[in-house]
Amino acid sequence: MQKFFLYARKSTDVEDKQVLSIEAQITELRAYAKQENLTIAKVFIEKQSAKIPGRPFFNEMLKKIENGEAAGILAWHPDRLARNSVDGGKIIYLIDCGRIAALKFPQFWFEPTPQGKFMLNIAFGQSKYYVDSLYENTKRGLRQKVRRGEYPSVAPTGYINDVRTKTVVQDKKKAKILKQAFGLYAKGNATLGDISDFLAQHGILSRGGKRIHKDRITKSQGMKRFSPKKRLPKKSLARTSSSPKKWRASARPKVQKTLKIRHKTNGRH
């Protein structure tokens, strides 16, 4: 009886948003293997995108197949195996060489015949096209956000992403604390380290739950106007500045002046 490797994959990227969870894939595939009398030699679980080559568990599985430890692969769909031409080509080549005798999918028909390999090639091509198309559509959506004067990324400190309107709105609690923090720095008595301590004392930390580093404070929206190194409309960039309007005009020039003076004198921030 032929042995099969069960391969389940799901990434955190948008490409796999609608795909079954790994647990659900394994449950469905085990039931399918029992129905088809397939012997599962080993289960490989991958939590990584297949957009680019280099998945460690996928490569390990192919190496074991080349060594004759299994004759086929059991997966939910061909797009679980490959979303790039390199990995798809490897599978096709191993089928041509006879290393892979069978591929089993509950949602896709395959046989190691010219027609079967042709259909598998189409499935891999569709998977790659989906990822490439999604990438272009996402970029287009971000450009349109900038044209409308909306922040095209994860909300900066002091703001939150409004899932209802798909925009960035001010976090009223944190905005007040940030206003106080940059106001203190604008007076010229506090260092960036002091500002970092001030923010930590008031519960404003990095996404990892650590104290915000002074370099990040320097690059924050209170220090300078939002201007990513991208070819985007200047008018939109000017309107996406992420600092509260009430203190943006008055505090930022003072903060920038303090930074400039300290940098020129002794590098002390």
Residue frames relative to the residue before (quaternion, step in Angstrom):
aa qw qx qy qz dx dy dz
M 1.0000 0.0000 0.0000 0.0000 0.00 0.00 0.00
Q 0.4642 -0.6986 0.4733 0.2692 3.60 -0.86 0.96
K 0.3108 -0.7346 0.5755 0.1803 3.53 -1.12 0.80
F 0.1650 -0.7875 0.5900 0.0675 3.53 -1.11 0.79
F 0.3222 -0.6805 0.6166 0.2300 3.51 -1.27 0.57
L 0.2776 -0.7374 0.5910 0.1732 3.56 -0.91 0.94
Y 0.0607 -0.8083 0.5856 -0.0044 3.57 -0.70 1.09
A 0.0031 -0.7863 0.6163 -0.0441 3.58 -0.72 1.15
R 0.0465 0.8094 -0.5811 0.0701 3.56 -0.84 0.98
K 0.1325 0.7473 -0.6473 0.0711 3.51 -1.17 0.74
S 0.1966 -0.7836 0.5796 0.1066 3.56 -0.78 1.02
T 0.5472 -0.6083 0.4632 0.3406 3.55 -1.32 0.20
D 0.4868 0.6727 -0.4314 0.3526 3.59 1.26 -0.01
V 0.6776 -0.5000 0.3627 0.3992 3.53 -1.33 0.36
E 0.5665 0.6445 -0.3740 0.3518 3.58 1.10 -0.70
D 0.7754 0.3280 -0.1609 0.5151 3.60 1.09 -0.74
K 0.2542 0.8185 -0.4872 0.1675 3.56 1.23 0.42
Q 0.7713 0.3586 -0.1807 0.4938 3.59 0.96 -0.86
V 0.5107 0.6598 -0.4151 0.3627 3.60 1.26 0.01
L 0.6170 -0.5574 0.4112 0.3736 3.55 -1.16 0.66
S 0.5426 -0.5973 0.4741 0.3522 3.55 -1.15 0.63
I 0.6659 -0.5037 0.3596 0.4166 3.57 -1.23 0.39
E 0.6418 0.5287 -0.3228 0.4521 3.57 0.95 -0.87
A 0.6704 0.4888 -0.2961 0.4733 3.58 0.97 -0.88
Q 0.6197 0.5415 -0.3433 0.4525 3.59 1.02 -0.74
I 0.6733 0.4987 -0.2975 0.4576 3.56 0.87 -0.98
T 0.6435 0.5240 -0.3235 0.4547 3.59 0.94 -0.86
E 0.6822 0.4864 -0.2832 0.4667 3.57 0.89 -0.98
L 0.6849 0.4948 -0.2873 0.4511 3.59 0.93 -0.88
R 0.6247 0.5178 -0.3437 0.4727 3.60 1.04 -0.66
A 0.6439 0.5082 -0.3201 0.4739 3.56 1.02 -0.80
Y 0.6486 0.5118 -0.3078 0.4719 3.58 1.02 -0.83
A 0.6406 0.5251 -0.3185 0.4608 3.60 1.02 -0.83
K 0.6439 0.5139 -0.3141 0.4720 3.58 1.02 -0.79
Q 0.6522 0.5270 -0.2976 0.4563 3.55 1.02 -0.87
E 0.7607 0.3642 -0.1773 0.5072 3.58 1.01 -0.89
N 0.4207 -0.7274 0.4424 0.3134 3.60 1.33 0.10
L 0.3367 0.7344 -0.5080 0.2989 3.57 0.89 1.00
T 0.3203 -0.7409 0.5604 0.1853 3.57 -1.01 0.82
I 0.2244 -0.7782 0.5765 0.1085 3.58 -0.70 1.11
A 0.2735 -0.7909 0.5314 0.1316 3.57 -0.53 1.21
K 0.7922 -0.1082 0.1130 0.5898 3.57 1.00 -0.83
V 0.3139 -0.7309 0.5773 0.1841 3.55 -1.22 0.60
F 0.1197 -0.7772 0.6160 0.0455 3.56 -0.86 1.02
I 0.0931 -0.7964 0.5974 0.0126 3.56 -0.78 1.09
E 0.0476 -0.8060 0.5894 -0.0256 3.56 -0.74 1.09
K 0.0945 -0.7777 0.6203 0.0379 3.56 -0.88 0.99
Q 0.5147 0.6111 -0.4042 0.4452 3.52 0.62 1.21
S 0.5447 -0.6173 0.4590 0.3341 3.54 -1.15 0.65
A 0.3338 -0.7377 0.5536 0.1945 3.56 -1.18 0.63
K 0.3306 0.7727 -0.4860 0.2397 3.60 1.22 0.32
I 0.7893 0.1537 -0.0750 0.5897 3.56 1.05 -0.76
P 0.5723 -0.5917 0.4299 0.3710 3.63 -1.13 0.55
G 0.5875 0.6178 -0.4169 0.3153 3.55 -1.28 0.30
R 0.3898 0.7049 -0.5075 0.3060 3.61 1.15 0.37
P 0.4359 -0.7478 0.4308 0.2554 3.63 -0.51 1.12
F 0.7110 0.4495 -0.2796 0.4629 3.61 0.82 -0.92
F 0.6063 0.5417 -0.3473 0.4673 3.57 1.11 -0.66
N 0.6746 0.4863 -0.2906 0.4733 3.59 0.91 -0.91
E 0.6254 0.5301 -0.3351 0.4643 3.59 1.05 -0.76
M 0.6417 0.5308 -0.3187 0.4527 3.56 1.01 -0.86
L 0.6700 0.4913 -0.3058 0.4649 3.60 0.90 -0.88
K 0.6329 0.5318 -0.3359 0.4515 3.58 1.04 -0.75
K 0.6519 0.5045 -0.3098 0.4738 3.58 1.02 -0.79
I 0.6218 0.5246 -0.3379 0.4732 3.58 1.09 -0.69
E 0.6380 0.5220 -0.3208 0.4665 3.59 1.01 -0.80
N 0.6821 0.4695 -0.2745 0.4889 3.58 1.16 -0.65
G 0.5570 -0.6587 0.3650 0.3501 3.57 1.29 0.08
E 0.4174 0.7313 -0.4567 0.2871 3.61 1.20 0.31
A 0.7780 0.0347 -0.0426 0.6258 3.59 1.25 -0.28
A 0.3927 -0.7451 0.4979 0.2066 3.56 -1.20 0.56
G 0.8214 0.1113 -0.0515 0.5571 3.57 1.22 -0.18
I 0.3693 -0.7022 0.5686 0.2171 3.52 -1.39 0.12
L 0.1778 -0.7544 0.6259 0.0864 3.52 -1.08 0.85
A 0.1430 0.7881 -0.5807 0.1459 3.60 -0.60 1.14
W 0.6423 -0.5509 0.3727 0.3810 3.56 -1.24 0.42
H 0.7765 -0.1114 0.1236 0.6078 3.57 0.98 -0.89
P 0.6436 -0.5324 0.3656 0.4107 3.65 -1.12 0.45
D 0.6326 0.5420 -0.3567 0.4228 3.63 1.05 -0.60
R 0.5445 0.5749 -0.4156 0.4475 3.62 1.25 -0.11
L 0.6851 0.4896 -0.2767 0.4630 3.57 1.13 -0.65
A 0.8262 -0.0618 0.0942 0.5520 3.61 0.85 -0.87
R 0.0324 -0.7507 0.6594 0.0254 3.49 -1.20 0.79
N 0.6873 0.3747 -0.2853 0.5530 3.57 1.26 0.41
S 0.6296 -0.5981 0.3584 0.3427 3.55 -1.17 0.62
V 0.6107 0.5697 -0.3597 0.4161 3.62 1.10 -0.61
D 0.7107 0.4398 -0.2641 0.4814 3.60 0.77 -1.04
G 0.6290 0.5275 -0.3338 0.4634 3.57 1.04 -0.75
G 0.6498 0.5219 -0.3030 0.4622 3.57 1.03 -0.83
K 0.6143 0.5515 -0.3474 0.4447 3.59 1.05 -0.74
I 0.6690 0.4989 -0.3043 0.4593 3.55 0.91 -0.92
I 0.6459 0.5140 -0.3165 0.4674 3.58 0.93 -0.91
Y 0.6557 0.5176 -0.3106 0.4535 3.61 0.96 -0.87
L 0.6658 0.4930 -0.3103 0.4663 3.60 0.95 -0.85
I 0.6063 0.5231 -0.3517 0.4848 3.59 1.16 -0.54
D 0.6404 0.5291 -0.3166 0.4579 3.58 0.99 -0.89
C 0.7049 0.4618 -0.2561 0.4735 3.58 1.02 -0.85
G 0.5062 -0.6659 0.4139 0.3591 3.57 1.24 -0.25
R 0.4371 0.6944 -0.4628 0.3356 3.59 1.27 0.10
I 0.7294 0.2647 -0.1731 0.6065 3.57 1.06 -0.77
A 0.2070 -0.8125 0.5383 0.0854 3.55 -0.50 1.23
A 0.8143 0.0123 0.0224 0.5798 3.58 1.14 -0.57
L 0.1261 -0.7295 0.6656 0.0943 3.51 -1.29 0.58
K 0.1083 -0.8138 0.5703 0.0290 3.58 -0.78 1.03
F 0.0295 0.7812 -0.6199 0.0682 3.54 -0.90 1.06
P 0.4508 -0.6830 0.4934 0.2947 3.63 -0.85 0.83
Q 0.7742 0.3594 -0.1651 0.4941 3.59 1.12 -0.69
F 0.7627 0.3022 -0.1611 0.5486 3.59 1.24 0.12
W 0.3392 -0.7412 0.5450 0.1961 3.57 -0.99 0.87
F 0.1163 0.7837 -0.6062 0.0695 3.57 -1.02 0.82
E 0.0404 0.7399 -0.6713 0.0170 3.50 -1.22 0.80
P 0.5054 -0.6711 0.4453 0.3096 3.64 -1.01 0.71
T 0.3807 0.6822 -0.5130 0.3557 3.55 0.71 1.16
P 0.6832 -0.4612 0.3344 0.4569 3.62 -1.16 0.24
Q 0.6638 0.4916 -0.3090 0.4714 3.59 0.96 -0.80
G 0.6509 0.5236 -0.3120 0.4525 3.56 0.99 -0.86
K 0.6705 0.4866 -0.2956 0.4757 3.60 0.94 -0.86
F 0.6120 0.5452 -0.3397 0.4614 3.56 1.12 -0.70
M 0.6743 0.4830 -0.2871 0.4792 3.59 0.94 -0.90
L 0.6319 0.5231 -0.3335 0.4647 3.59 1.05 -0.72
N 0.6205 0.5385 -0.3279 0.4664 3.57 1.06 -0.80
I 0.6433 0.5147 -0.3167 0.4700 3.58 1.00 -0.82
A 0.6457 0.5233 -0.3173 0.4566 3.59 0.98 -0.87
F 0.6551 0.4906 -0.3112 0.4830 3.60 0.97 -0.84
G 0.6450 0.5255 -0.3174 0.4551 3.58 1.02 -0.82
Q 0.6437 0.5134 -0.3177 0.4703 3.57 1.02 -0.77
S 0.6311 0.5346 -0.3263 0.4576 3.57 1.04 -0.79
K 0.6691 0.4821 -0.2944 0.4829 3.57 0.97 -0.85
Y 0.6333 0.5306 -0.3306 0.4561 3.58 0.99 -0.82
Y 0.6284 0.5464 -0.3351 0.4407 3.59 0.99 -0.82
V 0.6747 0.4882 -0.2908 0.4710 3.59 0.92 -0.94
D 0.6668 0.5032 -0.3041 0.4579 3.59 0.90 -0.94
S 0.6634 0.5030 -0.2968 0.4678 3.58 0.97 -0.88
L 0.6390 0.5277 -0.3197 0.4594 3.57 1.01 -0.83
Y 0.6278 0.5450 -0.3210 0.4536 3.58 1.03 -0.82
E 0.6897 0.4722 -0.2808 0.4716 3.57 0.88 -0.95
N 0.6557 0.5099 -0.3145 0.4595 3.58 0.97 -0.81
T 0.6323 0.5243 -0.3317 0.4639 3.58 1.06 -0.74
K 0.6483 0.5109 -0.3166 0.4674 3.60 0.95 -0.85
R 0.6406 0.5262 -0.3194 0.4591 3.56 0.99 -0.85
G 0.6548 0.5161 -0.3065 0.4593 3.57 1.00 -0.83
L 0.6535 0.5043 -0.3116 0.4706 3.59 1.02 -0.79
R 0.6335 0.5219 -0.3331 0.4641 3.59 1.01 -0.76
Q 0.6547 0.5115 -0.3130 0.4602 3.56 1.00 -0.82
K 0.6022 0.5550 -0.3513 0.4538 3.58 1.09 -0.69
V 0.6638 0.5001 -0.3015 0.4673 3.55 0.96 -0.91
R 0.6289 0.5377 -0.3370 0.4492 3.59 0.99 -0.78
R 0.6955 0.4485 -0.2686 0.4929 3.56 1.10 -0.68
G 0.5328 -0.6472 0.3958 0.3748 3.55 1.30 -0.04
E 0.5032 0.6405 -0.4248 0.3951 3.57 1.21 0.50
Y 0.5379 -0.6201 0.4635 0.3336 3.56 -1.14 0.65
P 0.2651 -0.8373 0.4623 0.1221 3.65 -0.47 1.16
S 0.7023 0.4162 -0.2649 0.5132 3.58 1.06 0.58
V 0.7305 -0.3442 0.3042 0.5054 3.55 -1.29 -0.33
A 0.5637 -0.6394 0.4023 0.3339 3.58 -0.86 0.95
P 0.4306 -0.6916 0.5110 0.2742 3.61 -0.95 0.85
T 0.7014 -0.4400 0.3348 0.4498 3.56 -1.29 0.18
G 0.7434 0.3432 -0.2821 0.5000 3.55 -0.81 1.02
Y 0.7403 0.2962 -0.1848 0.5745 3.55 1.33 -0.13
I 0.1989 -0.7641 0.5999 0.1295 3.57 -1.25 0.35
N 0.4637 -0.6522 0.5214 0.2963 3.57 -1.22 0.53
D 0.2644 -0.7619 0.5764 0.1317 3.57 -0.64 1.15
V 0.3111 -0.7924 0.4967 0.1693 3.59 -0.34 1.25
R 0.6175 0.5617 -0.3513 0.4240 3.59 1.16 -0.49
T 0.7916 0.2904 -0.1405 0.5189 3.57 0.86 -0.97
K 0.3667 -0.7503 0.4683 0.2888 3.60 1.35 -0.14
T 0.5752 0.5590 -0.3854 0.4564 3.57 1.09 0.72
V 0.4796 -0.6287 0.5199 0.3230 3.55 -1.36 0.05
V 0.0521 -0.8013 0.5960 -0.0054 3.57 -0.78 1.04
Q 0.6011 -0.5986 0.4023 0.3443 3.53 -1.19 0.55
D 0.3344 -0.6888 0.6091 0.2065 3.53 -1.11 0.85
K 0.3589 -0.8005 0.4345 0.2042 3.57 -0.08 1.32
K 0.6586 0.5116 -0.3205 0.4492 3.60 1.00 -0.75
K 0.7239 0.4384 -0.2498 0.4704 3.57 0.80 -1.03
A 0.5895 0.5916 -0.3714 0.4057 3.61 1.09 -0.66
K 0.6429 0.5241 -0.3226 0.4560 3.58 1.00 -0.78
I 0.6623 0.4993 -0.3000 0.4713 3.57 0.98 -0.87
L 0.6474 0.5133 -0.3152 0.4669 3.59 0.98 -0.83
K 0.6170 0.5422 -0.3411 0.4572 3.57 1.03 -0.76
Q 0.6598 0.4977 -0.3011 0.4757 3.58 0.96 -0.86
A 0.6541 0.5409 -0.3136 0.4257 3.58 0.96 -0.94
F 0.7315 0.4067 -0.2493 0.4871 3.58 0.78 -0.98
G 0.5589 0.5742 -0.3868 0.4564 3.56 1.24 -0.36
L 0.6350 0.5209 -0.3154 0.4754 3.56 1.06 -0.81
Y 0.6737 0.4888 -0.3010 0.4654 3.58 0.93 -0.86
A 0.6265 0.5599 -0.3375 0.4244 3.57 1.04 -0.75
K 0.6143 0.5597 -0.3489 0.4331 3.60 1.16 -0.54
G 0.4815 -0.7135 0.3980 0.3173 3.59 1.25 -0.33
N 0.6064 0.5879 -0.3534 0.4022 3.60 1.23 0.01
A 0.7276 0.4134 -0.2266 0.4984 3.58 1.16 -0.54
T 0.3600 -0.7044 0.5675 0.2284 3.56 -1.18 0.65
L 0.6712 -0.4746 0.3609 0.4404 3.57 -1.27 0.11
G 0.5954 0.5579 -0.3542 0.4569 3.55 1.15 -0.60
D 0.6340 0.5215 -0.3188 0.4738 3.56 1.05 -0.79
I 0.6454 0.5156 -0.3162 0.4665 3.57 1.02 -0.83
S 0.6307 0.5327 -0.3262 0.4604 3.57 1.02 -0.80
D 0.6497 0.5028 -0.3046 0.4820 3.58 1.02 -0.85
F 0.6344 0.5420 -0.3213 0.4478 3.57 0.99 -0.87
L 0.6762 0.4890 -0.2937 0.4662 3.58 0.91 -0.92
A 0.6470 0.5225 -0.3194 0.4544 3.58 1.00 -0.85
Q 0.6440 0.5308 -0.3155 0.4516 3.57 1.02 -0.82
H 0.7333 0.3853 -0.2208 0.5148 3.56 1.16 -0.59
G 0.6379 -0.6068 0.3020 0.3655 3.56 1.22 0.51
I 0.5478 0.5799 -0.4259 0.4270 3.59 1.19 0.33
L 0.0690 0.8078 -0.5724 0.1229 3.55 -0.37 1.32
S 0.6471 -0.4879 0.3917 0.4357 3.57 -1.29 0.03
R 0.6913 -0.4660 0.3383 0.4364 3.58 -1.28 0.15
G 0.6810 0.4740 -0.2868 0.4788 3.57 1.18 -0.48
G 0.5636 -0.6310 0.3670 0.3867 3.55 1.30 0.12
K 0.5719 0.5859 -0.3832 0.4276 3.60 1.25 0.31
R 0.6566 -0.4976 0.3827 0.4181 3.54 -1.30 0.25
I 0.4849 -0.6771 0.4666 0.2977 3.58 -0.91 0.89
H 0.4212 -0.7211 0.4957 0.2386 3.56 -0.77 1.08
K 0.5986 -0.6090 0.3867 0.3483 3.57 -1.08 0.72
D 0.5971 0.5615 -0.3680 0.4391 3.60 1.13 -0.57
R 0.6489 0.5024 -0.3136 0.4777 3.54 1.05 -0.73
I 0.6107 0.5380 -0.3499 0.4639 3.58 1.08 -0.68
T 0.6304 0.5429 -0.3283 0.4473 3.58 1.01 -0.83
K 0.7364 0.4078 -0.2252 0.4906 3.57 1.03 -0.80
S 0.4688 0.7011 -0.4368 0.3130 3.58 1.26 -0.05
Q 0.6880 -0.5294 0.3295 0.3713 3.52 -1.32 0.38
G 0.6039 0.5536 -0.3698 0.4382 3.58 1.20 -0.34
M 0.6681 0.5081 -0.2864 0.4621 3.58 1.20 -0.55
K 0.8160 -0.0213 0.0470 0.5758 3.57 0.96 -0.78
R 0.5977 -0.5759 0.4245 0.3619 3.52 -1.24 0.43
F 0.5619 -0.6075 0.4434 0.3444 3.55 -1.07 0.76
S 0.2281 0.7730 -0.5617 0.1871 3.57 -0.57 1.15
P 0.0957 -0.8237 0.5573 0.0415 3.61 0.33 1.19
K 0.5188 -0.6477 0.4600 0.3158 3.56 -1.14 0.63
K 0.4253 0.6567 -0.4981 0.3739 3.52 0.52 1.25
R 0.4897 -0.6431 0.4965 0.3164 3.53 -1.17 0.53
L 0.2370 0.7743 -0.5395 0.2306 3.54 0.16 1.33
P 0.6605 -0.5257 0.3485 0.4073 3.61 -1.17 0.50
K 0.4776 -0.7019 0.4518 0.2739 3.58 -0.77 1.04
K 0.6298 0.5434 -0.3461 0.4339 3.59 0.97 -0.80
S 0.6636 0.5004 -0.3052 0.4649 3.56 0.97 -0.86
L 0.6322 0.5367 -0.3334 0.4484 3.57 1.00 -0.82
A 0.6460 0.5301 -0.3261 0.4419 3.55 0.96 -0.80
R 0.7184 0.4484 -0.2557 0.4663 3.56 1.06 -0.69
T 0.6506 0.5278 -0.3299 0.4352 3.60 1.19 -0.25
S 0.3173 0.7564 -0.5135 0.2522 3.57 1.21 0.27
S 0.2336 -0.8304 0.4978 0.0897 3.55 -0.61 1.17
S 0.4666 0.6092 -0.5097 0.3890 3.55 0.50 1.20
P 0.5978 -0.5780 0.4001 0.3851 3.60 -1.00 0.71
K 0.5458 -0.6662 0.4003 0.3129 3.59 -0.79 1.00
K 0.6411 0.5719 -0.3375 0.3847 3.59 0.95 -0.83
W 0.7985 0.2588 -0.1511 0.5220 3.59 1.02 -0.70
R 0.4450 0.7190 -0.4416 0.3001 3.56 1.29 -0.17
A 0.7174 0.4669 -0.2591 0.4475 3.57 0.85 -0.99
S 0.7537 0.4124 -0.2211 0.4614 3.57 0.98 -0.79
A 0.7434 0.4379 -0.2438 0.4428 3.59 0.80 -0.98
R 0.6376 0.5716 -0.3546 0.3756 3.59 0.88 -0.82
P 0.6607 0.4937 -0.3425 0.4499 3.69 0.78 -0.81
K 0.6482 0.5115 -0.3189 0.4652 3.58 1.01 -0.78
V 0.6434 0.5161 -0.3150 0.4695 3.58 1.01 -0.85
Q 0.6700 0.4981 -0.2977 0.4631 3.57 0.89 -0.92
K 0.6326 0.5300 -0.3270 0.4604 3.57 1.02 -0.78
T 0.6482 0.5166 -0.3107 0.4652 3.58 0.99 -0.88
L 0.6407 0.5242 -0.3150 0.4642 3.57 0.97 -0.87
K 0.6721 0.5143 -0.2922 0.4454 3.57 0.91 -0.96
I 0.6598 0.5096 -0.3072 0.4590 3.57 0.92 -0.92
R 0.6924 0.4826 -0.2821 0.4562 3.59 0.83 -0.97
H 0.6430 0.5243 -0.3255 0.4535 3.56 1.02 -0.74
K 0.6838 0.4862 -0.2866 0.4626 3.58 0.99 -0.79
T 0.6885 0.5057 -0.2954 0.4278 3.57 0.99 -0.79
N 0.8279 -0.1495 0.1392 0.5223 3.56 0.42 -1.19
G 0.5724 -0.6206 0.3771 0.3807 3.57 1.19 0.28
R 0.4864 0.6621 -0.4365 0.3668 3.59 1.28 0.12
H 0.1883 -0.7851 0.5834 0.0884 3.55 -0.82 1.03
